[in-house]
Amino acid sequence: MLTTWPILKMILKAKKMADEEHIRHCMLYEFQLGRKASEAAKNICSALGQDAVSARKCQRWFEKFREGNFSLDDKSGRGRVSNFDHEALQALLVQNPQSTQQELATTLNCSQKTISNQLRALGKVQKFGKWVPHELTDNNHNQRVTICSSLLLSKPFAVFRANCYRR
């Protein structure tokens, strides 16, 4: 069976985003009822679970609502903007898949940790001195099943298996 972890991560992320939007709707509803942010947080947590929303988060959203901004979309662009050249990393990996993280970091003029994070984001792991995709393709998976089946049915293994059951 192929790993479905990336798909599961996408589903969980989408569910979390939907839950966050639902909580924002609840905060807007509480604001429109004229409640205080701390009251709203208590009400939402009693309905949706203890850690559904913090009082401080409610206060921030209530400030937006008081300013007349009733948009429930989360601000994008928070955090530091990455200026990492992903294409250059991909090109270096194609050119020399045996290169180490330190060599890549020196070539791209960044830290080894940045390279490590970017390789993880690309789904690459180092096996036998080469950077390869972490996930198996359908072809790789079928080859593994075929090889395992043939090994299990091979004569020396069958004799070993038969002798184990006799003991």
C-alpha positions in Angstrom: 0.0 0.0 0.0 1.4 3.4 -0.9 1.9 6.0 1.8 -1.1 8.4 2.0 0.5 10.7 4.5 0.8 13.8 2.2 -2.9 13.4 1.3 -3.8 13.0 5.0 -1.8 16.1 5.9 -3.7 18.1 3.2 -7.0 16.9 4.5 -6.1 17.7 8.1 -4.9 21.1 7.1 -8.1 21.8 5.2 -10.1 20.6 8.2 -8.2 22.9 10.5 -8.7 25.8 8.2 -12.5 25.1 8.1 -12.5 24.8 11.9 -10.7 28.2 12.2 -13.2 29.8 9.9 -16.1 28.3 12.0 -14.6 29.7 15.1 -14.3 33.2 13.5 -18.0 33.0 12.6 -18.7 32.2 16.2 -16.7 35.2 17.3 -18.5 37.5 14.9 -21.8 36.1 16.2 -20.8 36.8 19.8 -19.6 40.3 18.9 -23.0 41.0 17.2 -24.8 39.9 20.4 -22.8 42.6 22.2 -20.8 40.3 24.4 -17.2 41.0 25.6 -14.3 39.1 24.1 -13.6 37.2 27.3 -17.2 36.1 27.5 -17.2 35.1 23.9 -14.0 33.0 24.4 -15.6 31.2 27.3 -18.8 30.5 25.3 -16.9 29.2 22.3 -14.7 27.0 24.4 -17.7 25.6 26.3 -19.3 24.7 22.9 -16.3 23.6 20.9 -13.8 22.4 23.4 -11.5 23.7 26.0 -8.7 24.9 23.7 -10.9 26.0 20.8 -9.9 29.7 21.1 -7.9 31.9 23.5 -9.3 35.1 25.1 -6.5 37.1 23.5 -7.4 35.8 20.0 -11.0 36.8 20.6 -9.8 40.3 21.7 -7.8 40.7 18.5 -10.8 39.7 16.3 -13.1 41.9 18.4 -10.8 44.9 17.7 -11.1 44.2 14.0 -14.8 44.0 14.3 -15.0 47.3 16.2 -12.9 49.0 13.4 -15.6 47.9 11.0 -13.6 45.1 9.4 -16.0 42.1 9.3 -14.0 40.0 6.9 -13.4 36.6 8.4 -10.4 35.9 6.2 -7.1 35.3 8.0 -4.3 37.7 7.1 -1.9 36.2 4.7 1.8 37.1 4.4 2.6 37.0 8.1 6.1 35.9 8.9 9.3 36.4 7.0 9.3 36.2 3.3 11.6 33.5 2.0 14.0 34.4 -0.8 15.4 30.9 -1.2 16.0 29.8 -4.8 14.1 26.5 -5.0 15.0 26.0 -8.7 18.7 26.3 -8.0 18.4 23.6 -5.3 16.5 21.3 -7.7 19.1 22.0 -10.5 22.0 21.2 -8.1 20.3 17.9 -7.0 19.8 16.9 -10.7 23.4 17.8 -11.5 24.9 16.0 -8.5 22.6 13.9 -6.4 25.5 12.7 -4.2 26.2 16.2 -2.9 25.9 16.7 0.9 23.8 19.3 2.7 26.9 21.3 3.6 28.1 21.4 0.0 24.6 22.6 -1.2 24.6 25.2 1.6 28.0 26.5 0.6 27.0 26.6 -3.1 23.7 28.4 -2.5 25.2 30.7 0.2 22.8 29.7 3.0 22.8 27.6 6.2 22.8 23.9 6.3 19.5 24.0 8.3 17.9 25.9 5.5 18.9 23.2 3.0 17.7 20.5 5.4 14.3 22.2 5.7 14.0 22.7 1.9 14.9 19.1 1.2 12.3 17.9 3.7 9.7 20.2 2.0 10.7 18.7 -1.3 10.2 15.2 0.1 13.9 14.2 -0.5 15.9 12.0 1.8 19.5 10.8 1.4 19.8 7.1 0.8 23.1 5.4 -0.2 24.7 8.8 -0.7 22.0 10.1 -3.1 19.1 12.5 -2.7 16.0 10.5 -3.7 12.2 11.1 -3.3 11.0 9.9 0.1 7.9 8.4 -1.3 7.7 5.3 -3.4 6.2 5.5 -6.9 3.6 2.9 -8.0 6.4 1.2 -10.0 8.8 1.1 -7.0 6.0 -0.3 -4.8 5.1 -3.0 -7.4 8.8 -4.0 -7.7 9.1 -4.4 -4.0 6.1 -6.6 -3.8 7.4 -8.7 -6.7 10.8 -9.1 -5.1 9.4 -9.9 -1.7 7.0 -12.5 -3.2 9.8 -14.2 -5.1 12.1 -14.3 -2.1 9.3 -15.8 0.1 8.7 -18.5 -2.5 12.4 -19.3 -3.1 13.5 -22.8 -2.2 16.0 -22.1 0.6 13.4 -19.9 2.4 10.7 -22.5 1.9 12.9 -25.2 3.4 13.8 -22.9 6.3 10.1 -22.2 6.9 9.2 -25.9 6.8 11.9 -26.7 9.3 10.8 -24.0 11.7 7.3 -25.4 11.9 8.6 -28.9 12.7 10.2 -27.8 16.0 
